[in-house]
């Protein structure tokens, strides 16, 4: 009711937060400094799995108003 008028803004902020979190999780690990030994470290599997799970869950909740009426 109160948040319905802000729903597009909140969805955009949520998706932007996931994009920024994914960028810092997956691409910041590949930034090599001059003093580094040059090893490329990827994100840990725990961090990546938590990110993927939370992203999928958020997408389910965001899109629920379009498919939930098929369940009832």
FENKATA-V237230 format. One line per field, one symbol per residue. ss: DSSP state (H for helix, E for strand, - for the rest). phi: phi as a letter, one per 30 degrees, with the letter a starting at -180 (. if undefined). A space follows every 10 residues. Layout:
BEGIN
ss: ???
phi: ???
END
This chain:
BEGIN
ss: --HHHHHHHH HHHHHHHHHH HHHHHH-HHH ---------- ----HHHHHH HHHHHHHHHH HHHHHHHHHH --
phi: .ddddceddd dddddddddd dddddccddc dcddcddjdc cddddddddd dddddddddd ddcddccddd dd
END
